[in-house]
Amino acid sequence: MTQIIRTVADLRALVRGWKAAGDVVGVVPTMGALHEGHLSLARAAKADCARVIVTIFVNPKQFNNPDDLTKYPRTEAADADLLRPLGVDVIFAPSPDEVYPTGFATAVTMAGVAQPLEGALRPGHFDGVATVVAKLFGMTMADRGYFGQKDWQQLQVVKRLVRDLNIPVWVVGCETIREADGLAMSSRNAQLSIAGRAIAPALFVAMTRAAAALRAGDATALATCQTEVLAAGFERVEYIELRDASSLDPAEGLDRPLRLLAAAWLQGVRLIDNIPL
Ligand code: PAF
């Protein structure tokens, strides 16, 4: 049975019992509006852990645009219907006041991996993510945390966070789930028109071609990729960059794990994707 829990006190009472019984606890942090990508994280957690908590909390601290926060879809009942059949033990859906009570005064700020790309374009975003993830790990007392590779930079931020703050959570990065045509699943895809939805996979297609060209030593691959994405109908490319896979420093040489990351706008919707090289 999937329980919905709203307070830290209730959650902790339950988790303490699980831990006393020796159960490994997994957490899947989400902001709700769940799709197959999130469900794959819950399934991965179920496969590894005796107990699974999915958190649903639209974290105000990671939105730089108040309008975005207001408009963010809140679909808790539908989300619960998707999670129940997976055997998730708890949906932890706290109120903003439960997470950030009056007097809340602490923030996690991160340099390094949190600074380039998404960090530069969305000031304060990763500090908000790091703060809430540190809190969610503390609140749930989980042993393992599951995150999608779709948000590659976020995954590196969370890995850095647990190392830097000695948080005893093993961070698991799960493969990006794609539609049949290659488009990475995202709650934002639903904002595209039928025509936009038909254009959207061009980002992944161009990135896949660019990755092969980069491997073959083509120095013009990133510029070509950008041209292809714009020619397909995207309005604007924010970045298409090859970076060190874990530090996200600019890539130097092909002799280490690298990641090709991109953000581009289509019909006023910001899509991101990344693939290994
Ligand atoms: O990826 C997300 O949905 C959010 O950034 C997360 C990790 C749940 C933190 O609010």
Boltz pocket constraint, residues with backbone or C-beta under 6 A from the ligand:
constraints:
  - pocket:
      binder: B
      contacts: [[A, 29], [A, 30], [A, 31], [A, 55], [A, 57], [A, 59], [A, 62], [A, 128], [A, 129], [A, 132], [A, 133], [A, 151], [A, 154]]
      max_distance: 6.0
